[in-house]
Structure formats: C-alpha cells, structure tokens
C-alpha cells in the first residue's frame, strides 16, 4: 500500500464551533482524507477513519493506525496526519474546544486521554462516534434535531472522562523540548514568504547553524529546507484552489523565487502541477465530491498563531 507524501507544516490551530453544536465535526468524505500537517491546538481531538488506514505523527513518534482504530490527540500535542492513497475514504474528526472542556469541569492541560480502555469501552466509544456521524449528516426538517446530536456528543464525552482520562504530570515534564519546537516553527510559519534561511533563523534564536540543523532532524524528522518548502507548498495550496490569481503570483507571494521552483515543490507533494490540481478540484466540486454545503457541521479553518 502506498503512502501519500506528507506535508510538514506547523501552526497553531484555532478551533471554533457553531451555535447549535458544542464541538466541531469534520467529516472526511469520498473526496479523500486531506493532509493534516504539523500543528497543535488546545482542543481535544478524536479521530476515526472507518475505511482506510492512516499514519499519524505525534510529538516526534510515528504510529500506523488500521481502519476504524481510535486516534486521540490531546491538548498541546504537535501532530500530523499522513493518509494512505485510498479512493473510497470515510472518516470523522471530532474536536472538543478548550472552552467547552473547561465549562464541563475538565482542564485539558492537567490530564491526558489514552487511546484504549479495553475492548468493551473502545467499542462503545467507536459506536458513539459512528452514531454522531450518522446523526450529523441525516437530512431532516426537524428544528430540534441538533439536540439528538448533542445528546450523543455528551455521552461520548462522558465515556472519555470516565474511562480514558489519566493525570498528566509525568508526560508534561517529558515534553519540555516542545516549547522550543513550537517557537522555531512558529517563526517559520510567520516568515515563510520572506527570504528566511537556516542561518537567519539560527541567529534569531541565538543558536548555531549546526545545532539547529540537528534539532530539526532529531525532533521533527526533517530538514530545515524540506520543512520550509513544504510550508510554502501547503500555504500556496489554499490560493491555488480558492483564488483566481496567476500561478506566478501565487509562487512569489508564498516565498518561491520563481514559478519553476514552485512547480517542482508542488509536484513533489501533490504529484501534479498547481494548474492541474486547480482543475481537478473544480471538477470534483462540480460533481459534488467536495461538499461544503453544511458549514455548521463541516469546517476547519487553520489559522497561523504564534502564541502557545
């Protein structure tokens, strides 16, 4: 089975939700599982890909999950999701915001949620997750239908708190290096469109070039150059599919020195040229393969942020 190429990007994800639903429901439909590049957020994220395996990088450790496995992303986890190439994808991500958890007497920074609580409760959690998906995408004219969805959401949260929650002091102590990791990558995320180099980044951080190069390889599993190029490529993708700008303008606005280098980087990550990607995206949208018609249920806006 073939891996999709990963895009190593790092940013803070600002998660919001609708008035009717206390959490964000992000459905990975037949259009495919989108890359989820390196980022972090204060929210609790529960994922389940029902029809395809997936590779997930969390805090420097890569793990492969089989179809229908439960994936739990805790507060502050730096993570990246790398989907396999798969035509008939189906999955869901539920994101419980920090504010929602605190309002329900849970302080995310003081606890961790483990990925298994035994076969019985894992099945209960998985069934609850599936039910939320079914309820969320059921067509209805019932003005109060969202109460059924919310009821299942709170049931799932109760299962998590009761059977998956553990104290976190030892874990937090072991991840002290992530603070520097967040600082380094936030600087890149804020300056990717400029002429940033490994030396200029090292100078800003007061580190040697050699130390910073080794830090990237050790804690991020990539090089500075590869990471910077991938950040530029994924930033450019948003403009490729959402704007009518020329490809040259997109290239220059996202830090590429010329159109040729943009094409090369884009091909590396997406296997096609930017123009081919734009055409394919529009064709899928016309056929209904990419569905953004219900934004109160399916939305995920990634917003760069430099605050931990």
C-alpha positions in Angstrom: 0.0 0.0 0.0 1.3 3.4 -0.9 1.7 6.4 1.4 0.7 9.8 0.4 3.5 12.3 0.7 3.5 14.2 4.0 3.5 18.0 4.2 5.5 19.1 7.3 3.9 22.4 8.4 3.5 23.7 11.9 1.0 26.2 13.2 -1.5 26.7 16.0 -5.0 25.7 15.0 -7.7 28.0 16.2 -10.8 25.9 16.6 -14.3 27.3 16.6 -17.8 25.8 16.6 -21.4 26.6 15.7 -24.1 27.8 18.0 -26.1 24.5 17.6 -23.2 22.2 18.1 -20.7 22.4 21.0 -17.9 20.7 19.1 -16.5 20.7 15.6 -17.4 17.7 13.4 -15.0 17.4 10.4 -16.2 14.6 8.0 -13.6 13.0 5.7 -15.8 12.0 2.8 -15.3 10.4 -0.5 -13.2 13.4 -1.6 -10.4 11.8 0.4 -8.6 12.4 3.7 -6.9 15.8 3.5 -3.3 16.2 4.7 -3.2 17.4 8.3 0.2 19.0 8.5 2.2 19.5 11.8 0.2 21.8 14.1 -1.2 22.0 17.6 -4.2 23.2 19.4 -5.6 23.4 22.9 -8.6 21.2 22.0 -9.2 17.5 22.4 -9.4 15.7 19.0 -10.9 12.3 18.4 -10.5 10.7 15.0 -11.6 7.5 13.4 -11.1 6.6 9.7 -13.6 3.8 9.0 -12.4 2.8 5.6 -8.7 3.4 5.4 -5.5 3.1 7.5 -3.6 6.2 8.3 -0.1 7.2 9.6 0.0 9.8 12.4 3.0 11.7 13.7 2.5 12.9 17.4 5.2 14.6 19.4 8.0 13.0 17.3 6.6 9.5 17.3 5.0 8.0 14.1 2.3 5.3 14.5 0.3 3.5 11.9 -3.5 3.0 12.6 -5.7 0.4 10.9 -9.1 1.3 9.6 -11.6 2.0 12.4 -8.9 2.5 15.0 -9.4 5.3 17.5 -7.0 8.2 17.4 -6.9 10.7 20.3 -5.0 14.0 20.0 -4.5 15.7 23.4 -4.1 19.3 24.4 -0.8 20.7 23.1 0.1 17.6 21.0 2.1 18.6 17.9 0.7 16.2 15.3 0.4 15.5 11.6 -1.8 13.0 9.8 -0.5 11.3 6.7 -3.2 9.4 4.8 -2.6 6.4 2.6 -3.7 6.7 -1.0 -7.3 5.4 -0.9 -10.2 6.1 -3.3 -13.2 5.4 -1.0 -12.3 7.3 2.1 -14.6 7.7 5.0 -13.8 9.1 8.4 -14.5 11.7 11.1 -12.7 14.0 13.4 -14.4 15.5 16.5 -12.8 18.5 18.1 -13.8 19.5 21.7 -12.7 23.0 22.2 -10.7 24.1 25.2 -13.5 26.4 26.4 -16.1 23.6 26.1 -14.0 21.2 28.1 -13.3 23.8 30.9 -17.0 24.6 31.0 -17.6 20.9 31.7 -15.0 20.8 34.6 -12.2 19.4 32.5 -8.8 21.2 32.5 -7.1 19.8 29.4 -3.6 20.8 30.3 -3.8 18.7 33.5 -5.0 15.4 32.0 -4.4 13.1 29.1 -6.8 10.8 27.3 -5.4 7.4 26.4 -6.3 5.6 23.2 -7.7 2.4 24.7 -9.7 1.5 27.8 -10.3 -2.1 26.9 -12.3 -3.8 24.2 -15.7 -3.1 25.7 -15.3 0.7 26.1 -13.3 1.0 22.9 -16.3 -0.5 21.0 -18.7 1.8 22.9 -16.7 4.9 22.0 -16.4 3.8 18.4 -20.1 3.2 18.2 -20.9 6.6 19.7 -18.5 8.2 17.2 -20.2 6.4 14.3 -23.6 7.5 15.6 -22.6 11.1 15.7 -21.6 10.9 12.1 -24.9 9.3 11.1 -26.9 11.8 13.0 -24.9 14.8 11.8 -25.4 14.0 8.1 -29.0 12.8 8.3 -31.3 15.1 6.2 -34.2 16.3 8.3 -36.6 19.3 8.7 -36.7 18.8 12.5 -35.7 22.2 14.0 -34.6 20.4 17.2 -32.7 17.6 15.7 -29.5 19.0 16.9 -30.5 18.0 20.4 -30.1 14.4 19.4 -26.7 15.0 18.1 -25.7 16.9 21.2 -27.0 14.2 23.4 -24.7 11.7 21.8 -21.8 14.1 21.9 -22.2 14.4 25.7 -22.5 10.6 26.0 -19.2 10.2 24.2 -17.5 12.8 26.4 -18.8 11.0 29.5 -17.2 7.8 28.3 -13.9 9.6 27.6 -13.8 11.3 31.0 -14.8 8.2 32.9 -12.7 5.5 31.2 -9.9 7.2 29.2 -8.7 10.1 31.4 -5.4 10.0 33.3 -3.3 12.5 35.2 -0.6 14.1 33.1 2.3 15.5 35.3 4.9 13.0 34.1 4.0 13.4 30.5 4.3 17.2 30.6 7.7 17.0 32.2 8.9 14.7 29.4 7.9 17.1 26.6 9.7 20.2 27.7 11.5 20.3 24.3 8.2 21.0 22.6 8.3 24.6 23.8 11.4 25.3 21.7 9.9 23.3 18.8 6.8 25.5 18.8 8.9 28.6 18.9 11.1 27.6 16.0 8.3 26.5 13.8 6.1 29.5 14.6 8.9 31.8 13.4 9.0 29.9 10.1 5.2 29.9 9.8 5.2 33.7 10.2 8.1 34.3 7.8 7.7 31.6 5.1 7.1 34.2 2.4 10.3 36.0 3.1 13.9 35.0 2.3 14.4 33.1 5.6 17.4 30.8 5.8 18.7 28.3 8.3 21.4 30.8 9.3 19.0 33.7 9.8 16.7 31.5 11.9 19.7 30.3 14.0 20.8 33.9 14.5 17.3 35.0 15.7 17.2 32.1 18.2 20.8 32.5 19.3 21.8 29.0 18.2 24.5 27.7 16.0 23.6 26.6 12.5 24.8 23.0 13.2 22.8 22.7 16.4 19.6 23.9 14.7 20.1 21.6 11.7 20.4 18.6 14.1 17.4 19.8 16.1 15.2 19.6 13.0 16.4 16.1 12.2 16.0 14.9 15.8 12.7 16.4 16.8 10.9 16.9 13.5 12.3 14.2 11.4 13.0 16.5 8.5 15.5 19.2 7.4 15.0 23.0 7.6 14.9 23.3 3.8 12.4 20.5 3.3 10.2 21.9 6.1 10.3 25.4 4.7 9.5 24.2 1.2 6.5 22.2 2.5 5.2 25.1 4.4 5.3 27.2 1.3 3.6 24.5 -0.8 0.7 24.0 1.6 0.2 27.7 2.1 0.1 28.1 -1.7 -2.4 25.3 -2.0 -5.1 27.4 -0.3 -4.6 30.1 -3.0 -4.5 27.5 -5.8 -7.9 26.2 -5.0 -9.6 29.3 -3.7 -8.2 32.3 -5.7 -8.1 33.3 -9.3 -4.6 34.6 -9.0 -2.0 33.6 -11.6 0.3 30.7 -10.6 3.3 33.0 -10.9 1.7 35.5 -8.4 0.9 32.6 -6.0 4.5 31.3 -6.3 6.1 34.7 -5.5 3.6 35.6 -2.7 4.5 32.3 -0.9 8.2 32.7 -0.9 9.2 30.7 -4.0 11.9 32.5 -6.0 10.2 31.7 -9.4 7.4 29.7 -11.0 9.7 26.8 -11.8 10.7 26.2 -8.2 7.0 26.4 -7.2 6.1 23.7 -9.8 8.9 21.4 -8.6 7.8 21.7 -5.0 4.1 21.4 -5.7 4.7 18.3 -7.8 6.7 16.7 -5.0 3.9 17.0 -2.5 0.8 16.6 -4.7 2.1 14.7 -7.8 0.5 17.2 -10.2 1.1 20.8 -11.2 -0.7 23.6 -9.4 -2.9 24.2 -12.5 -3.8 20.5 -12.8 -4.7 20.5 -9.1 -6.9 23.5 -9.5 -8.8 22.0 -12.5 -9.2 18.7 -10.7 -10.5 20.4 -7.6 -13.1 22.4 -9.5 -14.2 19.2 -11.4 -14.7 17.4 -8.1 -16.7 20.3 -6.7 -19.0 20.4 -9.7 -19.7 16.6 -9.3 -20.4 17.1 -5.5 -17.4 15.1 -4.4 -16.2 18.0 -2.4 -19.2 19.2 -0.3 -19.0 22.4 1.7 -22.8 22.9 1.8 -23.2 22.4 5.5 -20.6 24.7 7.1 -22.1 24.4 10.6 -21.1 20.7 10.6 -18.0 20.6 8.3 -15.5 23.3 8.7 -11.8 23.5 9.8 -10.0 26.8 9.3 -6.3 26.6 10.2 -5.1 29.9 11.4 -1.3 30.6 12.0 -0.7 31.7 15.5 2.5 32.4 17.5 1.2 32.1 21.0 1.4 28.9 23.0 
